Amino acid sequence: MSGNNVKYNKLKVGKLHTRSVPNRIFGWSLFWLAAVVVVVNWIEEFSNLEVLPGGHSVLYLAGGMVAAAIGLWRAGVMDSKS
């Protein structure tokens, strides 16, 4: 048998999916905005700086973490690569 007659069976496990450009732009923008809010909130905790309305709050930390996770999801980071 020659090498040309050998057939290989390919098992397709999943569909490769990439998100659209607007989704990725929105996702990365949301992620970086959330990261800035979390960092500014952390700085406010240890200094007299008051940039965020209401000052330092646990809600800014929790909201920033949730927004960062949603941003990464919308950017396509959490999509299956199989």
Rosetta blueprint (number, residue, H / E / L):
1 M L
2 S L
3 G L
4 N L
5 N L
6 V L
7 K L
8 Y L
9 N L
10 K L
11 L L
12 K L
13 V L
14 G L
15 K L
16 L L
17 H L
18 T L
19 R L
20 S L
21 V H
22 P H
23 N H
24 R H
25 I H
26 F H
27 G H
28 W H
29 S H
30 L H
31 F H
32 W H
33 L H
34 A H
35 A H
36 V H
37 V H
38 V H
39 V H
40 V H
41 N H
42 W H
43 I H
44 E H
45 E H
46 F H
47 S L
48 N L
49 L L
50 E L
51 V L
52 L L
53 P L
54 G L
55 G L
56 H L
57 S L
58 V H
59 L H
60 Y H
61 L H
62 A H
63 G H
64 G H
65 M H
66 V H
67 A H
68 A H
69 A H
70 I H
71 G H
72 L H
73 W H
74 R H
75 A H
76 G L
77 V L
78 M L
79 D L
80 S L
81 K L
82 S L
